[in-house]
């Protein structure tokens, strides 16, 4: 009889926004069973030291928007396939939640094309963690009945009509990865019709002991240089 080649499995798991205790119990269980862990740059290293199997091979595959030292997505895909074909349990660990502002679609397509079994474990995204630890509700009666999760990373993909809608909405707008371009973002929203006295909260290192919260008006954000909002 011809032998059937055994295949491993890939777990795409969320690590949460920073506080290691915000990772889900299910994700911890897979970390304790993992043969290989492919971990993002934003994942708190304490999660690996506290929860991962001591026998697991841990590989850092951080991404930094194409900057030097960033791991190409093609290489990450190849690692998942390589180890899964060796009949290993692979945990692809991502910061925040796996489905928000990540390359999960590219990874899922790669796994599907190679007929590799996978499972997705959701987690606490940065917007929810930051809001909770800063004591700022994302929706509140009389203030906002909706939330939009956005990024200013590629502002050119947002049309003028979309900017105009953002400038006039009563929804809470949460922008990821945008603190270093805050003044430009504030200016764009102001031009789109947002009230210059609209409150803005800038939160960095959310849910960690060094979380920094800066609260100001949209008008003030337009005037200040971006670096003033960064934690010391």
KAMORA-V97629 format. One record per pair of residues at least 4 apart in sequence whose ideal C-beta (glycine too) atoms are under 8 Angstrom apart, sorted by the first residue. I is the first residue (numbers start at 1). GAP is how many residues later the second one is. If there is no record, write none. Layout:
I&GAP  I&GAP
//
This chain:
6&81  7&77  7&78  7&80  7&108  7&109  7&110  8&27  8&75  8&76  8&77  8&78  8&79  8&80  8&81  8&82  8&108  8&109  9&75  9&80  9&81  9&107  9&108  9&109  9&110  10&70  10&74  10&80  10&81  10&82  10&101  10&106  10&107  10&108  10&109  11&16  11&19  11&23  11&78  11&79  11&80  11&81  11&107  11&108  11&110  12&80  12&82  12&86  12&92  12&95  12&96  12&106  12&107  12&108  12&109  13&11  13&13  13&14  13&17  13&18  13&78  13&79  13&80  13&81  13&85  13&107  13&108  13&110  14&9  14&10  14&13  14&80  14&81  14&82  14&83  14&84  14&107  14&108  14&109  14&110  14&111  15&8  15&12  15&24  15&25  15&27  15&28  15&29  15&32  15&78  15&79  15&80  15&81  15&108  16&4  16&6  16&7  16&8  16&28  16&79  16&80  16&107  16&108  16&113  16&191  17&5  17&78  17&79  17&107  17&108  17&109  17&111  17&112  17&113  17&189  17&190  18&4  18&26  18&77  18&111  18&187  18&188  18&189  18&190  18&193  19&25  19&110  19&114  19&188  19&189  20&24  20&26  20&27  20&30  20&31  22&101  22&102  22&107  22&185  23&4  23&5  23&24  23&28  23&100  24&4  24&97  24&98  24&99  25&4  26&4  26&95  27&4  27&64  27&66  27&94  27&96  28&4  28&23  29&4  30&4  30&59  30&61  30&91  31&6  31&16  31&17  31&20  31&21  31&22  31&25  31&60  31&62  32&19  32&20  32&21  33&20  33&56  34&18  34&19  34&22  34&55  34&56  34&57  35&18  35&20  35&21  35&22  35&48  35&53  35&54  35&55  36&20  36&21  36&22  36&23  36&43  36&47  36&52  36&53  36&54  36&55  37&11  37&15  37&19  37&20  37&21  37&22  37&53  37&54  37&56  38&21  38&23  38&38  38&41  38&42  38&52  38&53  38&54  38&55  39&4  39&9  39&19  39&20  39&21  39&22  39&54  40&21  40&22  40&23  40&53  40&54  40&55  41&19  41&21  41&22  41&23  41&54  42&20  42&53  42&54  43&4  43&5  43&50  43&51  43&52  44&164  45&4  46&4  47&4  47&5  47&46  48&4  48&10  52&4  52&6  56&35  59&20  60&11  61&10  61&14  61&15  61&18  62&7  62&8  62&9  63&7  63&8  63&10  63&40  64&4  64&5  64&6  65&5  65&88  66&4  71&4  71&5  72&4  73&4  73&30  73&33  73&34  74&4  75&4  76&4  76&16  76&27  76&31  77&4  77&29  77&30  77&33  78&4  79&4  79&11  80&4  80&10  80&12  80&27  80&30  80&31  80&36  81&4  81&29  81&30  81&33  81&35  82&4  83&5  83&7  84&4  84&6  84&27  84&30  84&32  85&29  85&31  92&15  94&4  94&8  94&10  95&31  96&4  96&5  96&6  96&27  96&28  96&29  96&30  96&33  97&25  97&26  97&27  97&28  98&4  98&6  98&22  98&23  98&24  98&25  99&5  99&21  99&23  100&25  100&49  100&76  101&50  101&75  101&76  103&4  104&4  104&16  105&4  106&4  107&4  108&4  108&10  109&4  110&4  111&5  111&6  111&7  112&4  124&4  124&5  125&4  125&24  126&4  126&50  126&80  127&4  127&11  127&20  127&22  127&47  127&49  128&4  128&10  129&4  129&77  129&78  130&4  130&6  130&73  130&76  130&77  130&81  131&5  131&6  131&7  132&75  133&73  133&74  133&78  134&67  134&69  134&72  134&77  134&79  136&65  138&6  138&9  138&34  138&36  139&4  139&5  139&6  139&7  139&8  139&33  140&4  143&27  143&29  144&26  144&27  144&28  145&25  145&26  146&23  146&24  146&25  146&26  147&24  147&25  147&27  148&18  148&21  148&23  148&24  148&25  148&26  149&25  149&27  150&16  150&23  150&24  150&25  150&26  151&24  151&25  151&26  151&27  152&23  152&25  152&26  152&29  152&32  152&33  153&23  153&24  153&25  155&29  155&30  155&33  158&4  158&5  158&8  159&4  160&4  161&4  162&4  163&4  163&25  163&26  163&28  163&29  164&4  164&28  164&29  165&4  166&7  166&23  166&26  166&28  167&22  167&23  167&24  167&25  167&26  167&27  168&24  168&25  168&26  169&4  173&16  175&10  178&4  178&7  179&23  179&25  179&47  179&50  179&51  180&46  180&47  180&50  181&4  181&45  182&4  182&20  182&39  182&42  182&44  182&47  183&4  183&38  183&39  183&40  183&41  183&42  183&43  184&4  184&42  185&4  185&36  186&4  186&14  186&32  186&33  186&35  186&36  187&4  187&35  188&4  189&5  189&9  189&29  190&4  190&6  190&28  190&29  190&32  194&4  194&24  195&23  196&21  196&22  196&23  196&26  197&20  197&21  197&22  198&19  198&20  199&16  199&17  199&18  199&19  200&15  200&16  200&17  200&18  200&21  201&12  201&13  201&14  202&11  202&12  202&13  202&14  202&19  202&27  203&8  203&9  203&10  203&11  204&7  204&8  204&25  204&26  204&27  205&5  205&6  205&7  205&26  206&5  207&4  210&21  212&19  214&15  216&4  216&5  216&8  217&4  218&4  219&4  220&4  221&8  224&4  224&5  226&4
//
